[in-house]
Amino acid sequence: MNIIDHFDIPYYQYLNEESQLADDAPALAEDNQALLHLYRLMVLVRTMDSKAIALQRTGKLGTYPSTRGQEAVFVGVGHAMEKKDIYVPYYRDMGTLIQRGVKLSDILAYWGGDERGNCLGDDNGNFPFSVPVGSQPLHAAGAAFASKYLKEDRVVVSMCGDGATSQGNFYEAMNVAGVWKLPVVFVVCNNQWAISVPRQVQTAAHTLAQKAIAAGFNGEQVDGNDIIAVQHRTAEAIKQARLHGEPRLLEMICYRQHDHTTADDATRYEPKNLRDQEWVKEPVKRLQRYLEKRGIWTEQQQEALQVECAAEVDATVKEYLNLPPQPLESMFDYLYASLPAIYKEQRDMLKNMREVNAHG
């Protein structure tokens, strides 16, 4: 027998759960301005997340997927991207999208059932929210092929959950990315749960990162609670994709600190006390302690930031609640680029009915 090949899956962590910095940490770990910016974004996302859950509980928002405990993944990925790049979100992507020109009120509008909230900025390379599990990597591969074909200097970044890696779409997307050497980075937010199915039941693979091996490119694990590692490894993956057309799979290890969505009840399946055990690793407090150790953050600054974020969130909620309702016929406006005749006829009928009713 001969061994014809072997593979390694690296794991990256620079700031551990005790907020201790590794010797090989990147320059970002010394960039006070960037660290403070990332910290503010994570606090804002967590504040907005809590408010969105409260809105849903009081009937002012539809089903909502929490990002609690996963803030570093989305904030770090968004910070690593360039504005010209293309982002394919799934549904927990608040921290990424607000760095790409999307307003928090638009995100609330989407989860409130208003399709206007899914028009994520003006021609800024954001695909709309996509809730179907595993569709995002395929969309990303297609966009990356288009970018390469047009010789554009753009990298595509897609986001999905760990459950999506068990879908056929995921493997197909990675296969074409490897064969065609597409400028795409596949990010998996491994929060350990595919709705109610735990990570170890979804797949027998030791890591999700190793699923890239069969597609012919590199995969790696990243501590998804370490904002420094998330940002740096994503930036490195994007750089290689841009310069050399090398796809990359990044498995971000974190833990879902809330139900799958507000329509779920995780107490039916989540082991008791596991969430509390994982909470000691959470990303916001980890970075806060590091900032304090560097002497650039104080309790007074923390209190001021909480007030600032609460005010921004309150203004966002007010904007969302005061959004004028769309006319009934708008339900036809987000289906096709050119509306088929049969639907146009129905749209016109509904519009006429509304106008008649409006005039008594």
ZINOR-V582909 format. One record per backbone hydrogen bond with DSSP energy under -1.0 kcal/mol. NH is the residue of the N-H (numbers start at 0). CO is the residue of the C=O. If there is no record, write none. Layout:
# ZINOR-V582909
nh:NH co:CO
nh:NH co:CO
This chain:
# ZINOR-V582909
nh:11 co:220
nh:15 co:19
nh:18 co:15
nh:21 co:13
nh:24 co:21
nh:28 co:25
nh:29 co:26
nh:30 co:27
nh:31 co:29
nh:34 co:30
nh:35 co:31
nh:36 co:32
nh:37 co:33
nh:38 co:34
nh:39 co:35
nh:40 co:36
nh:41 co:37
nh:42 co:38
nh:43 co:39
nh:44 co:40
nh:45 co:41
nh:46 co:42
nh:47 co:43
nh:48 co:44
nh:49 co:45
nh:50 co:46
nh:51 co:47
nh:52 co:48
nh:53 co:49
nh:54 co:50
nh:55 co:51
nh:56 co:52
nh:57 co:53
nh:58 co:55
nh:59 co:54
nh:61 co:110
nh:69 co:66
nh:73 co:69
nh:74 co:70
nh:75 co:71
nh:76 co:72
nh:77 co:73
nh:78 co:74
nh:79 co:75
nh:84 co:81
nh:85 co:154
nh:86 co:124
nh:87 co:156
nh:96 co:92
nh:97 co:93
nh:98 co:95
nh:99 co:96
nh:101 co:96
nh:106 co:102
nh:107 co:103
nh:108 co:104
nh:109 co:105
nh:110 co:106
nh:111 co:107
nh:112 co:109
nh:113 co:108
nh:116 co:113
nh:117 co:114
nh:118 co:115
nh:119 co:117
nh:120 co:118
nh:126 co:86
nh:129 co:89
nh:134 co:131
nh:138 co:134
nh:139 co:135
nh:140 co:136
nh:141 co:137
nh:142 co:138
nh:143 co:139
nh:144 co:140
nh:145 co:141
nh:146 co:142
nh:147 co:143
nh:148 co:144
nh:149 co:145
nh:150 co:147
nh:151 co:146
nh:153 co:151
nh:155 co:182
nh:156 co:85
nh:157 co:184
nh:158 co:87
nh:159 co:186
nh:164 co:161
nh:165 co:162
nh:166 co:163
nh:170 co:166
nh:171 co:167
nh:172 co:168
nh:173 co:169
nh:174 co:170
nh:175 co:171
nh:176 co:172
nh:177 co:173
nh:178 co:174
nh:179 co:175
nh:181 co:176
nh:183 co:181
nh:184 co:155
nh:185 co:247
nh:186 co:157
nh:187 co:249
nh:188 co:159
nh:189 co:187
nh:189 co:251
nh:190 co:188
nh:193 co:196
nh:196 co:193
nh:198 co:191
nh:200 co:197
nh:201 co:197
nh:202 co:198
nh:210 co:207
nh:211 co:208
nh:212 co:209
nh:215 co:212
nh:216 co:211
nh:219 co:248
nh:220 co:9
nh:221 co:250
nh:222 co:11
nh:223 co:252
nh:225 co:222
nh:229 co:225
nh:230 co:226
nh:231 co:227
nh:232 co:228
nh:233 co:229
nh:234 co:230
nh:235 co:231
nh:236 co:232
nh:237 co:233
nh:238 co:234
nh:239 co:235
nh:240 co:236
nh:241 co:237
nh:242 co:238
nh:243 co:239
nh:244 co:240
nh:245 co:239
nh:247 co:183
nh:248 co:217
nh:249 co:185
nh:250 co:219
nh:251 co:187
nh:252 co:221
nh:253 co:189
nh:255 co:190
nh:256 co:67
nh:261 co:63
nh:263 co:260
nh:267 co:264
nh:268 co:265
nh:269 co:265
nh:273 co:270
nh:276 co:272
nh:277 co:273
nh:278 co:274
nh:280 co:277
nh:281 co:278
nh:285 co:281
nh:286 co:282
nh:287 co:283
nh:288 co:284
nh:289 co:285
nh:290 co:286
nh:291 co:287
nh:292 co:288
nh:293 co:289
nh:294 co:291
nh:295 co:290
nh:301 co:297
nh:302 co:298
nh:303 co:299
nh:304 co:300
nh:305 co:301
nh:306 co:302
nh:307 co:303
nh:308 co:304
nh:309 co:305
nh:310 co:306
nh:311 co:307
nh:312 co:308
nh:313 co:309
nh:314 co:310
nh:315 co:311
nh:316 co:312
nh:317 co:313
nh:318 co:314
nh:319 co:315
nh:320 co:316
nh:321 co:317
nh:322 co:319
nh:329 co:326
nh:330 co:327
nh:331 co:328
nh:332 co:329
nh:343 co:339
nh:344 co:340
nh:345 co:341
nh:346 co:342
nh:347 co:343
nh:348 co:344
nh:349 co:345
nh:350 co:346
nh:351 co:347
nh:352 co:348
nh:353 co:349
nh:354 co:350
nh:355 co:351
nh:356 co:352
nh:357 co:353
nh:358 co:354
nh:359 co:356
